[in-house]
Amino acid sequence: MSQSQTSLFDGPAASDETPTVTGQVKNILFAAQDSFYKVMIIEVAEQNFDYDDTELTVTGSFGDIQIGASYEFKGRLTTHARYGVQFAAQNYQRQAASTTSGLVAYLSGDQFPGVGKATATKIVDDLGIEAIDKILESPDILIETGISTKLQEVIVKQLQQSDGMERAIIALNDYGFGSALATVIYQKYQQQTLQILKTNPYQMVIDIEGVSFARIDRLAAQQGIDALDARRIQAGVISAINQATFESGDTFMQVEALLQTTQQILERSQNARIDPALIKRALLTLTSDGIVIADGQNLYIKALFEAEREIAQRMVRLSKTKNSEYKRADVVKQLAEVEEENPFPYDDVQRDAMIAALMSNLFILTGGPGTGKTTIINGVVATLKKLLQDEGMKWDEISESIRLAAPTGRAAKRLSESTGMPASTIHRLLGITGRENTDDIDIEELSGRLLVIDEMSMVDTQLFDLLLRAIPNGMQVILVGDKDQLPSVGPGRVFYDLLASGLLNYRELETIHRQGKGSTIIELASSVKSGVLPVNFTERQPDRSFFPAQTNQVPRMVEQIATSWKERGNSVADMQILAPMYRTPAGVHNLNAVAQEIFNPMTAKKREIHMKLGELEFNFRVGDKVMQTANDPEHNVFNGDIGYITSIMLAKDKSNEDNTDNITVAFDTGEVEYTRQNWNQLTLAYATTIHKAQGAEYKLVIMPLVNAFSRMLQRNLLYTGLTRASESLVLIGDVSAYQRAAETEGVNRHTTLQERLQQAQDGQLPDVPDDDKSLAAVNAINQKPVAVVPLDEENATIDDAPVVDEIVQAVAEDDDDLLTIAKIMDESIDPNVGMADMTPYDFMP
Ligand SMILES: Nc1ncnc2c1ncn2[C@@H]1O[C@H](COP(=O)(O)OP(=O)(O)OP(=O)(O)O)[C@@H](O)[C@H]1O
């Protein structure tokens, strides 16, 4: 057999002893929707290791695999206790078809539209069994066959594409990029992937979120790129800002801290001393190239800088747009009718808020639990329906005109339940997966008259920017949230900044309306909000209790409470254990194990699967409460969605026709099957972190807080956790831990959205065109000189010479003159600014 590809990539080649198998692909058992990961069965032709069977399961990242075609795979043979023997391929090569009939079948397949069997036969007859190699080598050879120019083009294009893709994926896999990241990288660079990998891998750190600097650095070192190479230092700078903004939630970093962090990253990754002057120079280049934006001492990654600026411009424009087209008298009249039909009369603040929301183009509403946010959304939606009906709109048009969304699947579900209308996640609304490179997303405009976003406190800077890009002229926008809850996991604190700017129309609801059998949970929430615990904190209340316990005693207490909840006939779905962290005996992992034994103990007939994720070991059993931990729009499941395992099927089961191991989980939205490689998207969910519970509500919340959680003990965390309880709240732990949490104000994120809003309000930012929301348009605006505020000049106005210009000038005049950057370095800056204690890593398993 001759190989169609010889030298694939000059990377680390697998040695001759590498286990290698060749064979024809019989079937693709699994092909991930959003990556190149595939599982397939091959018919073995040759192998250099002990293996007697005629078929073998091969897994790995593959580009365009053709069923029926032959490949050579290099990798290793693995054996799973339950899954059996399989070959994990790290590298593969397509082999030329061994038979003319195989080649004819391939060329007349779906991937070559218009090429039928007769044409394919003609090509193979004329060019022989090595037709594909010949065409790739000189595409003009097809002219000899006499087939139409159009078909020649189809064949050449497709062959080149799959050839290029294969080479790129192989190279990316060689260097250890997982299939998801390989997909993102290939999508970004397409045919240029290999070239970039070979000539300037550091570019990937700049262009693609989530590419680890250390991995690229190893790759570059293998290719002989010097440790002092400017591209390496620049990538180090980018990596430092990305890391810091992700960890702290700030949207920028200050010069001094950036220089220090970059030096650490560079020196840690390769053993070479880096002169700070080199880092300063790299920073100058990055700022003059517009990759990093300098505004005084603040340095931003371009995407975040632009996102804040665009948010400011679009929000100010939305707020200045002529108010809604309804007459106030009509709104008041229709609202009165809606109120008539409501089980209770609205209070004045609610009524006023509803009228304001209906009369404005942009309206923001904040309030704690039970203050009537849902009541207002319902009232506004019901009134709008009547107004649109008066306009002569039909019912189906009316419901399509009202778009409701929230940042998480569960929050969207609650919104849908409370309004009786469809609601989706923001990602789904925008048709994005959250894994795209934000730079490359072309957002389509939404249609409709009203957009309501609930749980706004969870929306981060970049997602909000994308959302605003999608809002067409004339669509009314209502943003609803609770400003005292935890901020988004991603950078920014958008909702807080929008309210604090004082420039946008908003109402704050303060009266608590939730009644019933006492509401001391809400009282407790209000008290925590003002930084104190109520005097009766440790006293038993009808709806909440406190049990003192040391860290090691927490599991036992949780066990008792959960057992009694179960014995009283309550469902596990209505109960949630919330802890701030995963580790410690009082953390999420251990409490999951405790609760699993209560709610879903092992029995002889039950199936369980042992999982080992790093140090963490646990079992999945049929019946377990589990949580999806990544967004998967294809299956309509999102990070934080909770479901129940309904079956565990193994490849060896007789009744299993799929020949793969599967876990099936029932979510509210339907059943989802997880093949083995996706099991790491699931986790037990009897206990979750407080962060993961945002946007959800449970009848019973058990929330242990102990001093071992030290730096997590913050007010907004405690507030968010306890407000998840709708009927009963059980607190376990140290009073002092609760006390400390109530007293400790959450870390203040550093953002500049408020400043940008003021600038936009004052007309000091270049305008965003409203007719063209494409990337090109957005980029065009961003080409304009950055309006930055020079340092230390009290009376500086936004029109003063931008620092970036100064930097460009300094570079042009004298390479060594780093005076300018020195000028923007302020000795007084605390190097730890933006490096607050709490990081999203603390909330991740
Ligand atoms: N003006 C009112 N008079 C009487 N009851 C009211 C009034 N406003 C709201 N309620 C009731 O108070 C409860 C809480 O209201 P609502 O659900 O609208 O608040 P919320 O802010 O959305 O709460 P959460 O964020 O916790 O869901 C509901 O049972 C609602 O029916």
The ligand as an SDF file (V2000), in Angstrom:
LIG
                    3D

 31 33  0  0  0  0  0  0  0  0999 V2000
  -47.7690   43.8730   45.8140 N   0  0  0  0  0  0  0  0  0  0  0  0
  -47.8300   42.6270   46.2750 C   0  0  0  0  0  0  0  0  0  0  0  0
  -48.7640   42.2640   47.1600 N   0  0  0  0  0  0  0  0  0  0  0  0
  -48.8460   41.0020   47.6150 C   0  0  0  0  0  0  0  0  0  0  0  0
  -48.0130   40.0170   47.2520 N   0  0  0  0  0  0  0  0  0  0  0  0
  -47.0520   40.3220   46.3810 C   0  0  0  0  0  0  0  0  0  0  0  0
  -46.8960   41.6300   45.8450 C   0  0  0  0  0  0  0  0  0  0  0  0
  -45.8330   41.6180   45.0140 N   0  0  0  0  0  0  0  0  0  0  0  0
  -45.3540   40.3760   45.0060 C   0  0  0  0  0  0  0  0  0  0  0  0
  -46.0600   39.5900   45.8170 N   0  0  0  0  0  0  0  0  0  0  0  0
  -45.8110   38.1800   46.1080 C   0  0  0  0  0  0  0  0  0  0  0  0
  -44.5490   38.0850   46.7170 O   0  0  0  0  0  0  0  0  0  0  0  0
  -43.8600   36.9430   46.2780 C   0  0  0  0  0  0  0  0  0  0  0  0
  -42.5140   37.3540   45.7010 C   0  0  0  0  0  0  0  0  0  0  0  0
  -42.6980   38.0830   44.4940 O   0  0  0  0  0  0  0  0  0  0  0  0
  -41.8570   37.7780   43.1980 P   0  0  0  0  0  0  0  0  0  0  0  0
  -41.7760   36.3140   42.9600 O   0  0  0  0  0  0  0  0  0  0  0  0
  -42.3800   38.6280   42.1250 O   0  0  0  0  0  0  0  0  0  0  0  0
  -40.4610   38.3130   43.6860 O   0  0  0  0  0  0  0  0  0  0  0  0
  -39.0390   38.1240   43.0640 P   0  0  0  0  0  0  0  0  0  0  0  0
  -38.3150   39.3720   43.3260 O   0  0  0  0  0  0  0  0  0  0  0  0
  -39.1490   37.6780   41.6730 O   0  0  0  0  0  0  0  0  0  0  0  0
  -38.4520   36.9790   43.9480 O   0  0  0  0  0  0  0  0  0  0  0  0
  -37.3070   35.9260   43.6180 P   0  0  0  0  0  0  0  0  0  0  0  0
  -36.1630   36.6610   43.0480 O   0  0  0  0  0  0  0  0  0  0  0  0
  -37.0180   35.3270   44.9350 O   0  0  0  0  0  0  0  0  0  0  0  0
  -37.9430   34.9620   42.6770 O   0  0  0  0  0  0  0  0  0  0  0  0
  -44.7350   36.2470   45.2840 C   0  0  0  0  0  0  0  0  0  0  0  0
  -45.4240   35.2190   45.9370 O   0  0  0  0  0  0  0  0  0  0  0  0
  -45.6930   37.3440   44.8400 C   0  0  0  0  0  0  0  0  0  0  0  0
  -46.9270   36.8000   44.4670 O   0  0  0  0  0  0  0  0  0  0  0  0
  1  2  1  0
  2  3  1  0
  2  7  2  0
  3  4  2  0
  4  5  1  0
  5  6  2  0
  6  7  1  0
  6 10  1  0
  7  8  1  0
  8  9  2  0
  9 10  1  0
 10 11  1  0
 11 12  1  0
 11 30  1  0
 12 13  1  0
 13 14  1  0
 13 28  1  0
 14 15  1  0
 15 16  1  0
 16 17  2  0
 16 18  1  0
 16 19  1  0
 19 20  1  0
 20 21  2  0
 20 22  1  0
 20 23  1  0
 23 24  1  0
 24 25  2  0
 24 26  1  0
 24 27  1  0
 28 29  1  0
 28 30  1  0
 30 31  1  0
M  END
$$$$
